[in-house]
Amino acid sequence: MTIYEECKLFKSWGQNDANYYKVFVGAGLTTDQYKEITGEDYVAPSTSSQPAS
C-alpha cells in the first residue's frame, strides 16, 4: 500500500485535519495528491525560527 493509498484510507476513516497530511508531502505524497485528499492547496509549514511579533 502506498502512502497515497494510506492517506486516502485515513480520510475515509474520518481524519479530516489537513495539517495531518502535510507531514506526508515529500515523503510519498505529492502536492497534487494532498489537494485531492484535503481539498486545499498545499502550503509548506513555516520554518522560521524567529518569534512572531
mmCIF entry with sequence, helices, sheets and N, C-alpha, C, O atoms, coordinates in Angstrom:
data_MODEL
# 
_entry.id   MODEL 
# 
_entity.id                         1 
_entity.type                       polymer 
_entity.pdbx_number_of_molecules   1 
# 
_entity_poly.entity_id                      1 
_entity_poly.type                           'polypeptide(L)' 
_entity_poly.nstd_linkage                   no 
_entity_poly.nstd_monomer                   no 
_entity_poly.pdbx_seq_one_letter_code       MTIYEECKLFKSWGQNDANYYKVFVGAGLTTDQYKEITGEDYVAPSTSSQPAS 
_entity_poly.pdbx_seq_one_letter_code_can   MTIYEECKLFKSWGQNDANYYKVFVGAGLTTDQYKEITGEDYVAPSTSSQPAS 
_entity_poly.pdbx_strand_id                 A 
# 
loop_
_entity_poly_seq.entity_id 
_entity_poly_seq.num 
_entity_poly_seq.mon_id 
_entity_poly_seq.hetero 
1 1  MET n 
1 2  THR n 
1 3  ILE n 
1 4  TYR n 
1 5  GLU n 
1 6  GLU n 
1 7  CYS n 
1 8  LYS n 
1 9  LEU n 
1 10 PHE n 
1 11 LYS n 
1 12 SER n 
1 13 TRP n 
1 14 GLY n 
1 15 GLN n 
1 16 ASN n 
1 17 ASP n 
1 18 ALA n 
1 19 ASN n 
1 20 TYR n 
1 21 TYR n 
1 22 LYS n 
1 23 VAL n 
1 24 PHE n 
1 25 VAL n 
1 26 GLY n 
1 27 ALA n 
1 28 GLY n 
1 29 LEU n 
1 30 THR n 
1 31 THR n 
1 32 ASP n 
1 33 GLN n 
1 34 TYR n 
1 35 LYS n 
1 36 GLU n 
1 37 ILE n 
1 38 THR n 
1 39 GLY n 
1 40 GLU n 
1 41 ASP n 
1 42 TYR n 
1 43 VAL n 
1 44 ALA n 
1 45 PRO n 
1 46 SER n 
1 47 THR n 
1 48 SER n 
1 49 SER n 
1 50 GLN n 
1 51 PRO n 
1 52 ALA n 
1 53 SER n 
# 
_struct_asym.id          A 
_struct_asym.entity_id   1 
# 
loop_
_struct_conf.conf_type_id 
_struct_conf.id 
_struct_conf.pdbx_PDB_helix_id 
_struct_conf.beg_label_comp_id 
_struct_conf.beg_label_asym_id 
_struct_conf.beg_label_seq_id 
_struct_conf.pdbx_beg_PDB_ins_code 
_struct_conf.end_label_comp_id 
_struct_conf.end_label_asym_id 
_struct_conf.end_label_seq_id 
_struct_conf.pdbx_end_PDB_ins_code 
_struct_conf.beg_auth_comp_id 
_struct_conf.beg_auth_asym_id 
_struct_conf.beg_auth_seq_id 
_struct_conf.end_auth_comp_id 
_struct_conf.end_auth_asym_id 
_struct_conf.end_auth_seq_id 
_struct_conf.pdbx_PDB_helix_class 
_struct_conf.details 
_struct_conf.pdbx_PDB_helix_length 
HELX_P HELX_P1 AA1 ILE A 3  ? SER A 12 ? ILE A 3  SER A 12 1 ? 10 
HELX_P HELX_P2 AA2 ALA A 18 ? LYS A 22 ? ALA A 18 LYS A 22 1 ? 5  
HELX_P HELX_P3 AA3 THR A 31 ? THR A 38 ? THR A 31 THR A 38 1 ? 8  
# 
_struct_conf_type.id          HELX_P 
_struct_conf_type.criteria    ? 
_struct_conf_type.reference   ? 
# 
loop_
_atom_site.group_PDB 
_atom_site.id 
_atom_site.type_symbol 
_atom_site.label_atom_id 
_atom_site.label_alt_id 
_atom_site.label_comp_id 
_atom_site.label_asym_id 
_atom_site.label_entity_id 
_atom_site.label_seq_id 
_atom_site.pdbx_PDB_ins_code 
_atom_site.Cartn_x 
_atom_site.Cartn_y 
_atom_site.Cartn_z 
_atom_site.occupancy 
_atom_site.B_iso_or_equiv 
_atom_site.pdbx_formal_charge 
_atom_site.auth_seq_id 
_atom_site.auth_comp_id 
_atom_site.auth_asym_id 
_atom_site.auth_atom_id 
_atom_site.pdbx_PDB_model_num 
ATOM 1   N N  . MET A 1 1  ? 0.847   -1.171 0.000  1.00 0.00 ? 1  MET A N  1 
ATOM 2   C CA . MET A 1 1  ? 0.000   0.000  0.000  1.00 0.00 ? 1  MET A CA 1 
ATOM 3   C C  . MET A 1 1  ? 0.900   1.244  0.000  1.00 0.00 ? 1  MET A C  1 
ATOM 4   O O  . MET A 1 1  ? 1.850   1.337  0.777  1.00 0.00 ? 1  MET A O  1 
ATOM 5   N N  . THR A 1 2  ? 0.591   2.172  -0.863 1.00 0.00 ? 2  THR A N  1 
ATOM 6   C CA . THR A 1 2  ? 1.392   3.394  -0.959 1.00 0.00 ? 2  THR A CA 1 
ATOM 7   C C  . THR A 1 2  ? 0.962   4.401  0.106  1.00 0.00 ? 2  THR A C  1 
ATOM 8   O O  . THR A 1 2  ? -0.094  4.260  0.723  1.00 0.00 ? 2  THR A O  1 
ATOM 9   N N  . ILE A 1 3  ? 1.790   5.405  0.308  1.00 0.00 ? 3  ILE A N  1 
ATOM 10  C CA . ILE A 1 3  ? 1.452   6.485  1.245  1.00 0.00 ? 3  ILE A CA 1 
ATOM 11  C C  . ILE A 1 3  ? 0.146   7.147  0.809  1.00 0.00 ? 3  ILE A C  1 
ATOM 12  O O  . ILE A 1 3  ? -0.709  7.460  1.638  1.00 0.00 ? 3  ILE A O  1 
ATOM 13  N N  . TYR A 1 4  ? 0.002   7.355  -0.486 1.00 0.00 ? 4  TYR A N  1 
ATOM 14  C CA . TYR A 1 4  ? -1.215  7.959  -1.019 1.00 0.00 ? 4  TYR A CA 1 
ATOM 15  C C  . TYR A 1 4  ? -2.441  7.121  -0.649 1.00 0.00 ? 4  TYR A C  1 
ATOM 16  O O  . TYR A 1 4  ? -3.453  7.656  -0.196 1.00 0.00 ? 4  TYR A O  1 
ATOM 17  N N  . GLU A 1 5  ? -2.340  5.818  -0.844 1.00 0.00 ? 5  GLU A N  1 
ATOM 18  C CA . GLU A 1 5  ? -3.463  4.938  -0.525 1.00 0.00 ? 5  GLU A CA 1 
ATOM 19  C C  . GLU A 1 5  ? -3.759  4.949  0.978  1.00 0.00 ? 5  GLU A C  1 
ATOM 20  O O  . GLU A 1 5  ? -4.918  4.928  1.391  1.00 0.00 ? 5  GLU A O  1 
ATOM 21  N N  . GLU A 1 6  ? -2.702  4.983  1.782  1.00 0.00 ? 6  GLU A N  1 
ATOM 22  C CA . GLU A 1 6  ? -2.896  5.053  3.234  1.00 0.00 ? 6  GLU A CA 1 
ATOM 23  C C  . GLU A 1 6  ? -3.602  6.349  3.629  1.00 0.00 ? 6  GLU A C  1 
ATOM 24  O O  . GLU A 1 6  ? -4.511  6.333  4.459  1.00 0.00 ? 6  GLU A O  1 
ATOM 25  N N  . CYS A 1 7  ? -3.189  7.464  3.038  1.00 0.00 ? 7  CYS A N  1 
ATOM 26  C CA . CYS A 1 7  ? -3.812  8.753  3.361  1.00 0.00 ? 7  CYS A CA 1 
ATOM 27  C C  . CYS A 1 7  ? -5.282  8.762  2.949  1.00 0.00 ? 7  CYS A C  1 
ATOM 28  O O  . CYS A 1 7  ? -6.123  9.300  3.669  1.00 0.00 ? 7  CYS A O  1 
ATOM 29  N N  . LYS A 1 8  ? -5.594  8.172  1.798  1.00 0.00 ? 8  LYS A N  1 
ATOM 30  C CA . LYS A 1 8  ? -6.993  8.091  1.371  1.00 0.00 ? 8  LYS A CA 1 
ATOM 31  C C  . LYS A 1 8  ? -7.792  7.239  2.352  1.00 0.00 ? 8  LYS A C  1 
ATOM 32  O O  . LYS A 1 8  ? -8.953  7.533  2.634  1.00 0.00 ? 8  LYS A O  1 
ATOM 33  N N  . LEU A 1 9  ? -7.171  6.187  2.869  1.00 0.00 ? 9  LEU A N  1 
ATOM 34  C CA . LEU A 1 9  ? -7.830  5.335  3.848  1.00 0.00 ? 9  LEU A CA 1 
ATOM 35  C C  . LEU A 1 9  ? -8.095  6.098  5.142  1.00 0.00 ? 9  LEU A C  1 
ATOM 36  O O  . LEU A 1 9  ? -9.187  6.021  5.703  1.00 0.00 ? 9  LEU A O  1 
ATOM 37  N N  . PHE A 1 10 ? -7.081  6.842  5.615  1.00 0.00 ? 10 PHE A N  1 
ATOM 38  C CA . PHE A 1 10 ? -7.250  7.650  6.819  1.00 0.00 ? 10 PHE A CA 1 
ATOM 39  C C  . PHE A 1 10 ? -8.382  8.655  6.631  1.00 0.00 ? 10 PHE A C  1 
ATOM 40  O O  . PHE A 1 10 ? -9.182  8.877  7.541  1.00 0.00 ? 10 PHE A O  1 
ATOM 41  N N  . LYS A 1 11 ? -8.444  9.255  5.458  1.00 0.00 ? 11 LYS A N  1 
ATOM 42  C CA . LYS A 1 11 ? -9.509  10.220 5.150  1.00 0.00 ? 11 LYS A CA 1 
ATOM 43  C C  . LYS A 1 11 ? -10.870 9.535  5.236  1.00 0.00 ? 11 LYS A C  1 
ATOM 44  O O  . LYS A 1 11 ? -11.818 10.108 5.773  1.00 0.00 ? 11 LYS A O  1 
ATOM 45  N N  . SER A 1 12 ? -10.973 8.314  4.711  1.00 0.00 ? 12 SER A N  1 
ATOM 46  C CA . SER A 1 12 ? -12.244 7.591  4.740  1.00 0.00 ? 12 SER A CA 1 
ATOM 47  C C  . SER A 1 12 ? -12.641 7.221  6.163  1.00 0.00 ? 12 SER A C  1 
ATOM 48  O O  . SER A 1 12 ? -13.822 7.018  6.443  1.00 0.00 ? 12 SER A O  1 
ATOM 49  N N  . TRP A 1 13 ? -11.660 7.132  7.067  1.00 0.00 ? 13 TRP A N  1 
ATOM 50  C CA . TRP A 1 13 ? -11.928 6.833  8.470  1.00 0.00 ? 13 TRP A CA 1 
ATOM 51  C C  . TRP A 1 13 ? -12.261 8.092  9.267  1.00 0.00 ? 13 TRP A C  1 
ATOM 52  O O  . TRP A 1 13 ? -12.519 8.014  10.468 1.00 0.00 ? 13 TRP A O  1 
ATOM 53  N N  . GLY A 1 14 ? -12.256 9.250  8.606  1.00 0.00 ? 14 GLY A N  1 
ATOM 54  C CA . GLY A 1 14 ? -12.667 10.472 9.284  1.00 0.00 ? 14 GLY A CA 1 
ATOM 55  C C  . GLY A 1 14 ? -11.542 11.412 9.680  1.00 0.00 ? 14 GLY A C  1 
ATOM 56  O O  . GLY A 1 14 ? -11.781 12.386 10.393 1.00 0.00 ? 14 GLY A O  1 
ATOM 57  N N  . GLN A 1 15 ? -10.317 11.143 9.232  1.00 0.00 ? 15 GLN A N  1 
ATOM 58  C CA . GLN A 1 15 ? -9.194  12.050 9.537  1.00 0.00 ? 15 GLN A CA 1 
ATOM 59  C C  . GLN A 1 15 ? -9.295  13.228 8.562  1.00 0.00 ? 15 GLN A C  1 
ATOM 60  O O  . GLN A 1 15 ? -8.833  13.143 7.424  1.00 0.00 ? 15 GLN A O  1 
ATOM 61  N N  . ASN A 1 16 ? -9.901  14.319 9.018  1.00 0.00 ? 16 ASN A N  1 
ATOM 62  C CA . ASN A 1 16 ? -10.182 15.456 8.141  1.00 0.00 ? 16 ASN A CA 1 
ATOM 63  C C  . ASN A 1 16 ? -9.276  16.653 8.375  1.00 0.00 ? 16 ASN A C  1 
ATOM 64  O O  . ASN A 1 16 ? -9.466  17.689 7.737  1.00 0.00 ? 16 ASN A O  1 
ATOM 65  N N  . ASP A 1 17 ? -8.309  16.550 9.257  1.00 0.00 ? 17 ASP A N  1 
ATOM 66  C CA . ASP A 1 17 ? -7.397  17.657 9.545  1.00 0.00 ? 17 ASP A CA 1 
ATOM 67  C C  . ASP A 1 17 ? -6.341  17.750 8.442  1.00 0.00 ? 17 ASP A C  1 
ATOM 68  O O  . ASP A 1 17 ? -5.486  16.872 8.323  1.00 0.00 ? 17 ASP A O  1 
ATOM 69  N N  . ALA A 1 18 ? -6.402  18.805 7.645  1.00 0.00 ? 18 ALA A N  1 
ATOM 70  C CA . ALA A 1 18 ? -5.462  18.965 6.528  1.00 0.00 ? 18 ALA A CA 1 
ATOM 71  C C  . ALA A 1 18 ? -4.012  19.022 7.009  1.00 0.00 ? 18 ALA A C  1 
ATOM 72  O O  . ALA A 1 18 ? -3.111  18.556 6.312  1.00 0.00 ? 18 ALA A O  1 
ATOM 73  N N  . ASN A 1 19 ? -3.783  19.585 8.186  1.00 0.00 ? 19 ASN A N  1 
ATOM 74  C CA . ASN A 1 19 ? -2.419  19.663 8.717  1.00 0.00 ? 19 ASN A CA 1 
ATOM 75  C C  . ASN A 1 19 ? -1.821  18.287 8.962  1.00 0.00 ? 19 ASN A C  1 
ATOM 76  O O  . ASN A 1 19 ? -0.605  18.119 8.866  1.00 0.00 ? 19 ASN A O  1 
ATOM 77  N N  . TYR A 1 20 ? -2.642  17.313 9.272  1.00 0.00 ? 20 TYR A N  1 
ATOM 78  C CA . TYR A 1 20 ? -2.179  15.941 9.491  1.00 0.00 ? 20 TYR A CA 1 
ATOM 79  C C  . TYR A 1 20 ? -1.462  15.418 8.248  1.00 0.00 ? 20 TYR A C  1 
ATOM 80  O O  . TYR A 1 20 ? -0.433  14.751 8.359  1.00 0.00 ? 20 TYR A O  1 
ATOM 81  N N  . TYR A 1 21 ? -1.995  15.716 7.076  1.00 0.00 ? 21 TYR A N  1 
ATOM 82  C CA . TYR A 1 21 ? -1.462  15.174 5.825  1.00 0.00 ? 21 TYR A CA 1 
ATOM 83  C C  . TYR A 1 21 ? -0.197  15.889 5.345  1.00 0.00 ? 21 TYR A C  1 
ATOM 84  O O  . TYR A 1 21 ? 0.517   15.373 4.486  1.00 0.00 ? 21 TYR A O  1 
ATOM 85  N N  . LYS A 1 22 ? 0.082   17.074 5.894  1.00 0.00 ? 22 LYS A N  1 
ATOM 86  C CA . LYS A 1 22 ? 1.266   17.823 5.459  1.00 0.00 ? 22 LYS A CA 1 
ATOM 87  C C  . LYS A 1 22 ? 2.561   17.055 5.698  1.00 0.00 ? 22 LYS A C  1 
ATOM 88  O O  . LYS A 1 22 ? 3.507   17.194 4.922  1.00 0.00 ? 22 LYS A O  1 
ATOM 89  N N  . VAL A 1 23 ? 2.623   16.249 6.753  1.00 0.00 ? 23 VAL A N  1 
ATOM 90  C CA . VAL A 1 23 ? 3.859   15.513 7.039  1.00 0.00 ? 23 VAL A CA 1 
ATOM 91  C C  . VAL A 1 23 ? 4.168   14.471 5.978  1.00 0.00 ? 23 VAL A C  1 
ATOM 92  O O  . VAL A 1 23 ? 5.310   14.025 5.870  1.00 0.00 ? 23 VAL A O  1 
ATOM 93  N N  . PHE A 1 24 ? 3.172   14.073 5.190  1.00 0.00 ? 24 PHE A N  1 
ATOM 94  C CA . PHE A 1 24 ? 3.374   13.064 4.170  1.00 0.00 ? 24 PHE A CA 1 
ATOM 95  C C  . PHE A 1 24 ? 3.835   13.650 2.832  1.00 0.00 ? 24 PHE A C  1 
ATOM 96  O O  . PHE A 1 24 ? 4.354   12.923 1.985  1.00 0.00 ? 24 PHE A O  1 
ATOM 97  N N  . VAL A 1 25 ? 3.648   14.959 2.638  1.00 0.00 ? 25 VAL A N  1 
ATOM 98  C CA . VAL A 1 25 ? 4.062   15.593 1.387  1.00 0.00 ? 25 VAL A CA 1 
ATOM 99  C C  . VAL A 1 25 ? 5.592   15.560 1.307  1.00 0.00 ? 25 VAL A C  1 
ATOM 100 O O  . VAL A 1 25 ? 6.283   16.016 2.218  1.00 0.00 ? 25 VAL A O  1 
ATOM 101 N N  . GLY A 1 26 ? 6.094   15.022 0.223  1.00 0.00 ? 26 GLY A N  1 
ATOM 102 C CA . GLY A 1 26 ? 7.537   14.870 0.054  1.00 0.00 ? 26 GLY A CA 1 
ATOM 103 C C  . GLY A 1 26 ? 8.048   13.535 0.579  1.00 0.00 ? 26 GLY A C  1 
ATOM 104 O O  . GLY A 1 26 ? 9.199   13.169 0.342  1.00 0.00 ? 26 GLY A O  1 
ATOM 105 N N  . ALA A 1 27 ? 7.201   12.816 1.285  1.00 0.00 ? 27 ALA A N  1 
ATOM 106 C CA . ALA A 1 27 ? 7.580   11.502 1.813  1.00 0.00 ? 27 ALA A CA 1 
ATOM 107 C C  . ALA A 1 27 ? 6.631   10.442 1.259  1.00 0.00 ? 27 ALA A C  1 
ATOM 108 O O  . ALA A 1 27 ? 6.275   9.484  1.944  1.00 0.00 ? 27 ALA A O  1 
ATOM 109 N N  . GLY A 1 28 ? 6.232   10.637 0.007  1.00 0.00 ? 28 GLY A N  1 
ATOM 110 C CA . GLY A 1 28 ? 5.345   9.678  -0.624 1.00 0.00 ? 28 GLY A CA 1 
ATOM 111 C C  . GLY A 1 28 ? 4.041   10.272 -1.115 1.00 0.00 ? 28 GLY A C  1 
ATOM 112 O O  . GLY A 1 28 ? 3.289   9.617  -1.835 1.00 0.00 ? 28 GLY A O  1 
ATOM 113 N N  . LEU A 1 29 ? 3.770   11.502 -0.733 1.00 0.00 ? 29 LEU A N  1 
ATOM 114 C CA . LEU A 1 29 ? 2.552   12.181 -1.164 1.00 0.00 ? 29 LEU A CA 1 
ATOM 115 C C  . LEU A 1 29 ? 2.943   13.439 -1.926 1.00 0.00 ? 29 LEU A C  1 
ATOM 116 O O  . LEU A 1 29 ? 3.754   14.231 -1.445 1.00 0.00 ? 29 LEU A O  1 
ATOM 117 N N  . THR A 1 30 ? 2.372   13.626 -3.106 1.00 0.00 ? 30 THR A N  1 
ATOM 118 C CA . THR A 1 30 ? 2.666   14.833 -3.879 1.00 0.00 ? 30 THR A CA 1 
ATOM 119 C C  . THR A 1 30 ? 1.719   15.953 -3.470 1.00 0.00 ? 30 THR A C  1 
ATOM 120 O O  . THR A 1 30 ? 0.710   15.721 -2.804 1.00 0.00 ? 30 THR A O  1 
ATOM 121 N N  . THR A 1 31 ? 2.058   17.161 -3.877 1.00 0.00 ? 31 THR A N  1 
ATOM 122 C CA . THR A 1 31 ? 1.183   18.294 -3.556 1.00 0.00 ? 31 THR A CA 1 
ATOM 123 C C  . THR A 1 31 ? -0.174  18.144 -4.249 1.00 0.00 ? 31 THR A C  1 
ATOM 124 O O  . THR A 1 31 ? -1.197  18.562 -3.706 1.00 0.00 ? 31 THR A O  1 
ATOM 125 N N  . ASP A 1 32 ? -0.185  17.551 -5.442 1.00 0.00 ? 32 ASP A N  1 
ATOM 126 C CA . ASP A 1 32 ? -1.455  17.320 -6.142 1.00 0.00 ? 32 ASP A CA 1 
ATOM 127 C C  . ASP A 1 32 ? -2.310  16.296 -5.398 1.00 0.00 ? 32 ASP A C  1 
ATOM 128 O O  . ASP A 1 32 ? -3.526  16.456 -5.301 1.00 0.00 ? 32 ASP A O  1 
ATOM 129 N N  . GLN A 1 33 ? -1.676  15.246 -4.872 1.00 0.00 ? 33 GLN A N  1 
ATOM 130 C CA . GLN A 1 33 ? -2.406  14.247 -4.100 1.00 0.00 ? 33 GLN A CA 1 
ATOM 131 C C  . GLN A 1 33 ? -2.922  14.844 -2.791 1.00 0.00 ? 33 GLN A C  1 
ATOM 132 O O  . GLN A 1 33 ? -4.028  14.531 -2.349 1.00 0.00 ? 33 GLN A O  1 
ATOM 133 N N  . TYR A 1 34 ? -2.106  15.711 -2.174 1.00 0.00 ? 34 TYR A N  1 
ATOM 134 C CA . TYR A 1 34 ? -2.530  16.410 -0.953 1.00 0.00 ? 34 TYR A CA 1 
ATOM 135 C C  . TYR A 1 34 ? -3.815  17.189 -1.225 1.00 0.00 ? 34 TYR A C  1 
ATOM 136 O O  . TYR A 1 34 ? -4.768  17.127 -0.448 1.00 0.00 ? 34 TYR A O  1 
ATOM 137 N N  . LYS A 1 35 ? -3.828  17.921 -2.336 1.00 0.00 ? 35 LYS A N  1 
ATOM 138 C CA . LYS A 1 35 ? -5.009  18.720 -2.674 1.00 0.00 ? 35 LYS A CA 1 
ATOM 139 C C  . LYS A 1 35 ? -6.215  17.819 -2.945 1.00 0.00 ? 35 LYS A C  1 
ATOM 140 O O  . LYS A 1 35 ? -7.337  18.149 -2.562 1.00 0.00 ? 35 LYS A O  1 
ATOM 141 N N  . GLU A 1 36 ? -5.984  16.688 -3.601 1.00 0.00 ? 36 GLU A N  1 
ATOM 142 C CA . GLU A 1 36 ? -7.082  15.766 -3.881 1.00 0.00 ? 36 GLU A CA 1 
ATOM 143 C C  . GLU A 1 36 ? -7.699  15.233 -2.576 1.00 0.00 ? 36 GLU A C  1 
ATOM 144 O O  . GLU A 1 36 ? -8.919  15.122 -2.462 1.00 0.00 ? 36 GLU A O  1 
ATOM 145 N N  . ILE A 1 37 ? -6.861  14.911 -1.614 1.00 0.00 ? 37 ILE A N  1 
ATOM 146 C CA . ILE A 1 37 ? -7.333  14.348 -0.349 1.00 0.00 ? 37 ILE A CA 1 
ATOM 147 C C  . ILE A 1 37 ? -7.981  15.405 0.537  1.00 0.00 ? 37 ILE A C  1 
ATOM 148 O O  . ILE A 1 37 ? -9.040  15.165 1.117  1.00 0.00 ? 37 ILE A O  1 
ATOM 149 N N  . THR A 1 38 ? -7.352  16.575 0.644  1.00 0.00 ? 38 THR A N  1 
ATOM 150 C CA . THR A 1 38 ? -7.822  17.595 1.586  1.00 0.00 ? 38 THR A CA 1 
ATOM 151 C C  . THR A 1 38 ? -8.748  18.632 0.967  1.00 0.00 ? 38 THR A C  1 
ATOM 152 O O  . THR A 1 38 ? -9.551  19.249 1.667  1.00 0.00 ? 38 THR A O  1 
ATOM 153 N N  . GLY A 1 39 ? -8.638  18.826 -0.348 1.00 0.00 ? 39 GLY A N  1 
ATOM 154 C CA . GLY A 1 39 ? -9.422  19.872 -0.997 1.00 0.00 ? 39 GLY A CA 1 
ATOM 155 C C  . GLY A 1 39 ? -8.779  21.240 -0.872 1.00 0.00 ? 39 GLY A C  1 
ATOM 156 O O  . GLY A 1 39 ? -9.370  22.249 -1.258 1.00 0.00 ? 39 GLY A O  1 
ATOM 157 N N  . GLU A 1 40 ? -7.555  21.276 -0.328 1.00 0.00 ? 40 GLU A N  1 
ATOM 158 C CA . GLU A 1 40 ? -6.840  22.545 -0.139 1.00 0.00 ? 40 GLU A CA 1 
ATOM 159 C C  . GLU A 1 40 ? -5.501  22.501 -0.852 1.00 0.00 ? 40 GLU A C  1 
ATOM 160 O O  . GLU A 1 40 ? -4.904  21.436 -1.009 1.00 0.00 ? 40 GLU A O  1 
ATOM 161 N N  . ASP A 1 41 ? -5.031  23.675 -1.286 1.00 0.00 ? 41 ASP A N  1 
ATOM 162 C CA . ASP A 1 41 ? -3.688  23.761 -1.851 1.00 0.00 ? 41 ASP A CA 1 
ATOM 163 C C  . ASP A 1 41 ? -2.672  23.542 -0.742 1.00 0.00 ? 41 ASP A C  1 
ATOM 164 O O  . ASP A 1 41 ? -2.884  23.963 0.396  1.00 0.00 ? 41 ASP A O  1 
ATOM 165 N N  . TYR A 1 42 ? -1.571  22.884 -1.075 1.00 0.00 ? 42 TYR A N  1 
ATOM 166 C CA . TYR A 1 42 ? -0.513  22.649 -0.097 1.00 0.00 ? 42 TYR A CA 1 
ATOM 167 C C  . TYR A 1 42 ? 0.288   23.922 0.118  1.00 0.00 ? 42 TYR A C  1 
ATOM 168 O O  . TYR A 1 42 ? 0.755   24.534 -0.843 1.00 0.00 ? 42 TYR A O  1 
ATOM 169 N N  . VAL A 1 43 ? 0.449   24.319 1.362  1.00 0.00 ? 43 VAL A N  1 
ATOM 170 C CA . VAL A 1 43 ? 1.300   25.434 1.741  1.00 0.00 ? 43 VAL A CA 1 
ATOM 171 C C  . VAL A 1 43 ? 2.297   24.871 2.749  1.00 0.00 ? 43 VAL A C  1 
ATOM 172 O O  . VAL A 1 43 ? 1.916   24.353 3.799  1.00 0.00 ? 43 VAL A O  1 
ATOM 173 N N  . ALA A 1 44 ? 3.574   24.981 2.413  1.00 0.00 ? 44 ALA A N  1 
ATOM 174 C CA . ALA A 1 44 ? 4.607   24.414 3.280  1.00 0.00 ? 44 ALA A CA 1 
ATOM 175 C C  . ALA A 1 44 ? 4.566   25.066 4.646  1.00 0.00 ? 44 ALA A C  1 
ATOM 176 O O  . ALA A 1 44 ? 4.359   26.274 4.758  1.00 0.00 ? 44 ALA A O  1 
ATOM 177 N N  . PRO A 1 45 ? 4.764   24.266 5.689  1.00 0.00 ? 45 PRO A N  1 
ATOM 178 C CA . PRO A 1 45 ? 4.813   24.839 7.040  1.00 0.00 ? 45 PRO A CA 1 
ATOM 179 C C  . PRO A 1 45 ? 5.985   25.823 7.159  1.00 0.00 ? 45 PRO A C  1 
ATOM 180 O O  . PRO A 1 45 ? 7.037   25.631 6.549  1.00 0.00 ? 45 PRO A O  1 
ATOM 181 N N  . SER A 1 46 ? 5.785   26.851 7.936  1.00 0.00 ? 46 SER A N  1 
ATOM 182 C CA . SER A 1 46 ? 6.844   27.848 8.133  1.00 0.00 ? 46 SER A CA 1 
ATOM 183 C C  . SER A 1 46 ? 7.978   27.243 8.958  1.00 0.00 ? 46 SER A C  1 
ATOM 184 O O  . SER A 1 46 ? 7.742   26.557 9.952  1.00 0.00 ? 46 SER A O  1 
ATOM 185 N N  . THR A 1 47 ? 9.204   27.506 8.533  1.00 0.00 ? 47 THR A N  1 
ATOM 186 C CA . THR A 1 47 ? 10.367  27.009 9.276  1.00 0.00 ? 47 THR A CA 1 
ATOM 187 C C  . THR A 1 47 ? 11.121  28.152 9.927  1.00 0.00 ? 47 THR A C  1 
ATOM 188 O O  . THR A 1 47 ? 12.266  27.990 10.348 1.00 0.00 ? 47 THR A O  1 
ATOM 189 N N  . SER A 1 48 ? 10.490  29.288 10.008 1.00 0.00 ? 48 SER A N  1 
ATOM 190 C CA . SER A 1 48 ? 11.127  30.458 10.597 1.00 0.00 ? 48 SER A CA 1 
ATOM 191 C C  . SER A 1 48 ? 11.424  30.207 12.077 1.00 0.00 ? 48 SER A C  1 
ATOM 192 O O  . SER A 1 48 ? 10.582  29.696 12.815 1.00 0.00 ? 48 SER A O  1 
ATOM 193 N N  . SER A 1 49 ? 12.621  30.570 12.486 1.00 0.00 ? 49 SER A N  1 
ATOM 194 C CA . SER A 1 49 ? 12.989  30.385 13.887 1.00 0.00 ? 49 SER A CA 1 
ATOM 195 C C  . SER A 1 49 ? 12.787  31.668 14.695 1.00 0.00 ? 49 SER A C  1 
ATOM 196 O O  . SER A 1 49 ? 13.054  31.698 15.897 1.00 0.00 ? 49 SER A O  1 
ATOM 197 N N  . GLN A 1 50 ? 12.319  32.711 14.039 1.00 0.00 ? 50 GLN A N  1 
ATOM 198 C CA . GLN A 1 50 ? 12.096  33.971 14.736 1.00 0.00 ? 50 GLN A CA 1 
ATOM 199 C C  . GLN A 1 50 ? 10.694  33.994 15.310 1.00 0.00 ? 50 GLN A C  1 
ATOM 200 O O  . GLN A 1 50 ? 9.738   33.596 14.645 1.00 0.00 ? 50 GLN A O  1 
ATOM 201 N N  . PRO A 1 51 ? 10.569  34.461 16.547 1.00 0.00 ? 51 PRO A N  1 
ATOM 202 C CA . PRO A 1 51 ? 9.231   34.526 17.158 1.00 0.00 ? 51 PRO A CA 1 
ATOM 203 C C  . PRO A 1 51 ? 8.351   35.558 16.449 1.00 0.00 ? 51 PRO A C  1 
ATOM 204 O O  . PRO A 1 51 ? 8.834   36.554 15.912 1.00 0.00 ? 51 PRO A O  1 
ATOM 205 N N  . ALA A 1 52 ? 7.071   35.291 16.466 1.00 0.00 ? 52 ALA A N  1 
ATOM 206 C CA . ALA A 1 52 ? 6.129   36.240 15.865 1.00 0.00 ? 52 ALA A CA 1 
ATOM 207 C C  . ALA A 1 52 ? 6.103   37.505 16.705 1.00 0.00 ? 52 ALA A C  1 
ATOM 208 O O  . ALA A 1 52 ? 6.206   37.459 17.931 1.00 0.00 ? 52 ALA A O  1 
ATOM 209 N N  . SER A 1 53 ? 5.965   38.634 16.022 1.00 0.00 ? 53 SER A N  1 
ATOM 210 C CA . SER A 1 53 ? 5.925   39.893 16.773 1.00 0.00 ? 53 SER A CA 1 
ATOM 211 C C  . SER A 1 53 ? 4.562   40.526 16.700 1.00 0.00 ? 53 SER A C  1 
ATOM 212 O O  . SER A 1 53 ? 4.345   41.593 17.275 1.00 0.00 ? 53 SER A O  1 
# 
